[in-house]
Amino acid sequence: MRRRRLEGDHASEGEVNLTPMLDVVFIMLIFFIVTTSFIKESGVEIQRPESSAATPRPDAQVMVAITAEGAVWVDGQPVDLHRLGDTVSGLVTDDGSVVIQADSDATTGLLIEVMDGLREAGVDNMAVAASREAS
């Protein structure tokens, strides 16, 4: 009788418990999701002008893009130039910033109009994006 009980114990030792491994995998997944940096894009392909003094701005809250054809985009959506101030003012907080990505073939006059529209909407913290020159 004692022999049967010992044989039964050995049969249960052959199973592998996967619960600790799944716990570790889920913890790693959560870690990678939390530590991933999300890059905010303007939604349009822009050919930015080059500058040796370009510095990164990670605190950009809203991205405004100006295409070579003269279209204005805000966070991936096309916007009429006359409604730009209303659209951006609803997206930006008091301490938020706006980054303008103007195509290198866009007119300077349109860039100035966009900047004026943003200032009239109460946006004081804005920057114009450029790509860093390769030295």
KEVEX-204702 format. One record per residue (C-alpha): x, y, z; residue in three letters; residue number from 1. Coordinates in nm, 3 decimals, decimal comma. Layout:
% residues N
X; Y; Z; ALA; NUM
...
***
This chain:
% residues 135
0,000; 0,000; 0,000; MET; 1
0,277; 0,233; 0,073; ARG; 2
0,423; 0,176; -0,268; ARG; 3
0,114; 0,298; -0,452; ARG; 4
0,110; 0,624; -0,264; ARG; 5
0,471; 0,697; -0,361; LEU; 6
0,407; 0,621; -0,725; GLU; 7
0,115; 0,866; -0,728; GLY; 8
0,337; 1,145; -0,595; ASP; 9
0,592; 1,099; -0,872; HIS; 10
0,328; 1,133; -1,141; ALA; 11
0,229; 1,482; -1,025; SER; 12
0,592; 1,604; -1,021; GLU; 13
0,619; 1,570; -1,398; GLY; 14
0,393; 1,871; -1,472; GLU; 15
0,540; 2,214; -1,543; VAL; 16
0,363; 2,511; -1,387; ASN; 17
0,353; 2,797; -1,640; LEU; 18
0,187; 3,053; -1,413; THR; 19
0,511; 3,218; -1,287; PRO; 20
0,643; 3,245; -1,642; MET; 21
0,322; 3,409; -1,764; LEU; 22
0,337; 3,652; -1,471; ASP; 23
0,690; 3,756; -1,569; VAL; 24
0,591; 3,798; -1,934; VAL; 25
0,294; 4,020; -1,845; PHE; 26
0,507; 4,231; -1,609; ILE; 27
0,766; 4,280; -1,885; MET; 28
0,491; 4,373; -2,131; LEU; 29
0,353; 4,634; -1,893; ILE; 30
0,706; 4,770; -1,833; PHE; 31
0,772; 4,812; -2,205; PHE; 32
0,436; 4,975; -2,269; ILE; 33
0,488; 5,227; -1,990; VAL; 34
0,846; 5,315; -2,084; THR; 35
0,779; 5,355; -2,457; THR; 36
0,800; 5,713; -2,576; SER; 37
0,524; 5,809; -2,813; PHE; 38
0,624; 6,039; -3,098; ILE; 39
0,367; 6,292; -3,207; LYS; 40
0,352; 6,345; -3,581; GLU; 41
0,175; 6,614; -3,781; SER; 42
0,004; 6,366; -4,014; GLY; 43
0,158; 6,499; -4,336; VAL; 44
0,494; 6,429; -4,498; GLU; 45
0,697; 6,750; -4,461; ILE; 46
1,040; 6,828; -4,605; GLN; 47
1,180; 7,039; -4,319; ARG; 48
1,454; 7,292; -4,384; PRO; 49
1,797; 7,215; -4,240; GLU; 50
1,961; 7,411; -3,960; SER; 51
2,280; 7,365; -3,760; SER; 52
2,114; 7,523; -3,455; ALA; 53
1,811; 7,287; -3,446; ALA; 54
1,738; 7,149; -3,099; THR; 55
1,479; 6,887; -3,001; PRO; 56
1,150; 7,002; -2,841; ARG; 57
0,994; 6,707; -2,659; PRO; 58
0,733; 6,925; -2,486; ASP; 59
0,531; 6,998; -2,801; ALA; 60
0,161; 6,967; -2,728; GLN; 61
0,022; 7,046; -3,075; VAL; 62
0,183; 6,998; -3,416; MET; 63
0,087; 7,233; -3,702; VAL; 64
0,210; 7,139; -4,050; ALA; 65
0,229; 7,358; -4,360; ILE; 66
0,265; 7,169; -4,688; THR; 67
0,438; 7,291; -5,004; ALA; 68
0,093; 7,332; -5,165; GLU; 69
-0,018; 7,572; -4,889; GLY; 70
-0,242; 7,337; -4,690; ALA; 71
-0,244; 7,367; -4,309; VAL; 72
-0,278; 7,054; -4,092; TRP; 73
-0,326; 7,031; -3,714; VAL; 74
-0,253; 6,697; -3,549; ASP; 75
-0,321; 6,501; -3,868; GLY; 76
-0,639; 6,685; -3,973; GLN; 77
-0,663; 6,948; -4,249; PRO; 78
-0,773; 7,287; -4,115; VAL; 79
-0,882; 7,608; -4,286; ASP; 80
-0,635; 7,889; -4,218; LEU; 81
-0,915; 8,111; -4,083; HIS; 82
-1,020; 7,846; -3,827; ARG; 83
-0,665; 7,765; -3,717; LEU; 84
-0,674; 7,981; -3,404; GLY; 85
-1,001; 7,830; -3,278; ASP; 86
-0,882; 7,474; -3,344; THR; 87
-0,544; 7,514; -3,174; VAL; 88
-0,672; 7,714; -2,877; SER; 89
-0,900; 7,421; -2,789; GLY; 90
-0,606; 7,179; -2,792; LEU; 91
-0,338; 7,379; -2,612; VAL; 92
-0,321; 7,440; -2,239; THR; 93
-0,178; 7,756; -2,079; ASP; 94
0,174; 7,616; -2,049; ASP; 95
0,161; 7,405; -2,368; GLY; 96
0,361; 7,471; -2,680; SER; 97
0,295; 7,451; -3,053; VAL; 98
0,551; 7,332; -3,309; VAL; 99
0,506; 7,448; -3,667; ILE; 100
0,647; 7,215; -3,930; GLN; 101
0,672; 7,418; -4,249; ALA; 102
0,781; 7,249; -4,570; ASP; 103
1,098; 7,397; -4,716; SER; 104
0,902; 7,478; -5,035; ASP; 105
0,615; 7,651; -4,847; ALA; 106
0,590; 8,028; -4,874; THR; 107
0,718; 8,243; -4,592; THR; 108
0,401; 8,451; -4,608; GLY; 109
0,187; 8,150; -4,518; LEU; 110
0,418; 8,070; -4,226; LEU; 111
0,378; 8,427; -4,098; ILE; 112
-0,003; 8,405; -4,136; GLU; 113
-0,007; 8,081; -3,933; VAL; 114
0,210; 8,235; -3,661; MET; 115
-0,013; 8,545; -3,649; ASP; 116
-0,324; 8,328; -3,623; GLY; 117
-0,170; 8,133; -3,336; LEU; 118
-0,070; 8,453; -3,152; ARG; 119
-0,422; 8,594; -3,190; GLU; 120
-0,556; 8,269; -3,040; ALA; 121
-0,339; 8,327; -2,732; GLY; 122
-0,054; 8,086; -2,806; VAL; 123
0,272; 8,242; -2,691; ASP; 124
0,498; 7,938; -2,685; ASN; 125
0,564; 7,826; -3,043; MET; 126
0,860; 7,702; -3,246; ALA; 127
0,937; 7,630; -3,609; VAL; 128
1,071; 7,279; -3,676; ALA; 129
1,389; 7,213; -3,871; ALA; 130
1,601; 6,906; -3,929; SER; 131
1,958; 6,905; -3,805; ARG; 132
2,231; 6,948; -4,069; GLU; 133
2,465; 6,656; -4,116; ALA; 134
2,816; 6,782; -4,040; SER; 135
***
